[in-house]
Amino acid sequence: MIKQKVTIINDAGLHARPAAALVKTAGRFKCDFYIHMYGYKVNGKSILGVMTLAAEKGAELELELDGTDEKEAAEVIVDLIESGFGEEYEGQDE
Amino acid sequence: MEKNMKDRMNNEISLSGSPGSPGITIGKASLYRREDMAVSSGEIKDGEVGDQIGKFDKARKRSLTGLQELLEDQEDETVIELINTQIEMINDPDLCKRVETEIREHHQPADSAIHTVFGEYLDILKQNQDDLLDRSIDITDIRDRLIQFVNYHLPQAEVEQNTILVAKELSPREVIEFSEANIKGIIMGRGGQTSHAAIIARSMNIPAAVGLKNADLISDGNEVALDGNTGKVIVNPRQSTRQKYEKLIEQQLKQQAEIEAFCAEPNETSDGHSFTLRANIEFAEELDSVQKCRAEGIGLLRTESIYLQREHFGNLRMQETFYKAILEGTKPHPVTIRLFDAGGDKFFEMSQKEQNPFLGWRGVRMLLDEKELLKNQLKAILKTANCFPGRLRILVPMISTLEEVLEVKELMADARNELKEDGITVDEQPPFGVMVEVPSVALQAKTFAEHTDFLSIGTNDLTQYVLAVDRGNELISDLYDQRHPAVWKLLKQVTDAARGKNVPLSVCGELASDPVSACCLMGMGISELSMGTSALPAVKRMLRVHSLKEMQQLSRKVLESEIMDDINRIFREWTQKN
């Protein structure tokens, strides 16, 4: 099992679109995937679960992955979150 | 008494909200209220479990079919993404499992099971989210949809054609559905500029005012004037107010129609010589207007913002995402990416303030001292280039010596090799060009043309260096004019040099966005111009109504001029003639 911490960096936080991207990516892997945040634990393959976290910019998540492809999954998922889901950066819409 | 009431009801009321989506419109208000969801109560019997689970499955399938049908007619990426998110929610494995558990173990009928499970999600969301950014509508919309399908009760989201829709709140799906009824505008009691409904309204070009706290003062059938640019709404407008808005609408329509019609015409002079107009941009949000004015790609993509606004600017991934979004949104045209072009003080804490920053540590000078920064950017660009063969060009700012060009080229080879070591082979050889903005480069244009694939003239800085005028200094700013005779003479020299070496030349400075100057540049032989999207239609119009021959005459006259008065006179004559 892998546990890894990661911080949300995109301005709008983990709202609908990034949540969809996250769930879609996680769905490609066989391993179980859970997200812990401020005492909540949600299934990382459930978009409704992920959305309810309402993780904002700066929020720290702990990812928990368990299964044969956990290493690969962790890498791809952390990359996605740290790239800000390809969303706009601070001040870009000014 | 009754008359009084009636008078009051017909009084003009001015309401203000936030701008949701630009545009002005007048129309009849059409109130929309979502129906309250009625769910069944009581427990089901053991024998009904399968039946209820079947109902839930069917409702899911129907919702999916509906969303997929909605998806078919969409072209806008934002809209497509939002619909896809809703599809993802309906397919949520967790949701299905929990609803089934409710039905099977707690003997709840399907509709109330859905209500319970969504209620749990919403409760958590409520505790976690910031009240200002209420995203619960995305979730309640799906809940209500599923319940409606379970109960076979589908209230038609009906609204009278060509009216202004007034609602407390709308889900993105509702905005999309209502847009099919040709609604003229949207007034929403809640939400802000970043609410999904506003985003969709913008991408569908429906004027909208959002966050109007007093939206409930509007009655069904009221006449309403809506200004989506300011968020202002006038209920029961007086004759004079109405006229004012009608005039604004007329102007807006005329402008839009003119611009759109013009932009759709081919890029050709009146005697059939073609030219190329591209856009200068900095943000992905500008891609919409790039498409609207039909710019043929990006002549100058500024990249400073990605760095200046981030603390950790080593993030290669983030740069790549940005570049890819731009190339994706401008298919099939080329995109010229300019390397970071800013003073060193923007990037680093500098212990010593430069006395003369414009003659100082900036552009390529700074990049060559900060090789990791430069190599990272080159890597991100090369990786992007590989995904979009033949479409990306690299432009280096603030070059003043040939050595700098050679050094950047060497670093590009290094970046390529390092990528290869990491297992990423880049076959693309993006054209490599330099900005002509320092007089030394303009004077040695022939030499620089021999070592580069293209040249791009930045007239803003070139003018300031040629005339030795800081345009920001009010005492002398009237000395700054990009149309100065000396600037034209230098441009002519660069043009001849580029032509002699058969190297493509473009202008991406402000000079290109002045319609008469654009004609003069074209007459001189520079047929590729890049400018801000708002300037493009006027430039295009001027170039289209004149012949190349006229423009050549214009440039000859301009090149013969000696003082600014000459230039002003020539330009005045040119505009008066038409």
Contacts between the chains, C-beta under 8 A, distances in Angstrom:
chain1	res1	chain2	res2	distance
A	12	B	194	7.3
A	13	B	133	7.8
A	15	B	133	7.7
A	15	B	135	5.5
A	16	B	82	7.1
A	16	B	85	4.6
A	16	B	135	6.6
A	16	B	138	5.1
A	16	B	196	7.3
A	17	B	81	5.6
A	17	B	82	7.5
A	17	B	85	6.0
A	19	B	85	7.4
A	20	B	81	7.6
A	20	B	84	6.4
A	20	B	85	4.3
A	20	B	88	4.7
A	23	B	88	6.1
A	23	B	92	7.9
A	24	B	88	6.9
A	38	B	128	7.6
A	40	B	124	6.7
A	40	B	128	7.5
A	43	B	93	7.8
A	43	B	94	5.0
A	45	B	93	6.3
A	45	B	94	7.4
A	46	B	92	5.1
A	46	B	93	6.4
A	46	B	94	3.3
A	46	B	95	6.9
A	47	B	85	7.3
A	47	B	88	4.8
A	47	B	89	5.3
A	47	B	92	5.3
A	48	B	89	6.0
A	48	B	92	5.1
A	48	B	94	6.5
A	48	B	95	5.6
A	48	B	121	5.0
A	48	B	139	6.7
A	49	B	92	7.8
A	49	B	94	5.5
A	49	B	121	7.6
A	51	B	121	7.7
A	51	B	125	6.9
A	51	B	135	7.0
A	51	B	138	7.3
A	51	B	139	6.7
A	52	B	121	5.0
A	52	B	122	7.8
A	52	B	124	4.2
A	52	B	125	4.4
A	52	B	128	6.6
A	53	B	124	7.8
A	53	B	128	5.9
A	54	B	125	5.8
A	54	B	128	4.1
A	54	B	129	3.7
A	54	B	130	7.4
A	54	B	133	7.9
A	54	B	135	6.9
A	55	B	128	7.8
A	56	B	130	6.7
A	79	B	317	6.7
A	82	B	315	7.7
A	82	B	317	7.0
A	83	B	315	7.7
A	83	B	317	4.3
A	83	B	318	5.9
A	83	B	321	5.7
A	84	B	318	6.3
A	84	B	321	7.4
A	86	B	321	4.2
A	86	B	324	8.0
A	86	B	325	6.9
A	88	B	283	7.8
A	88	B	284	6.8
A	88	B	285	7.2
A	89	B	305	7.4
A	89	B	306	6.5
A	89	B	309	5.6
A	89	B	310	6.5
A	89	B	318	7.2
A	89	B	322	7.7
A	90	B	309	4.7
A	90	B	310	7.3
A	91	B	305	7.3
A	91	B	309	5.1
A	92	B	283	5.1
A	92	B	284	7.3
A	92	B	285	6.8
A	92	B	305	6.5
A	92	B	309	7.4
A	93	B	283	7.2
A	93	B	285	5.5
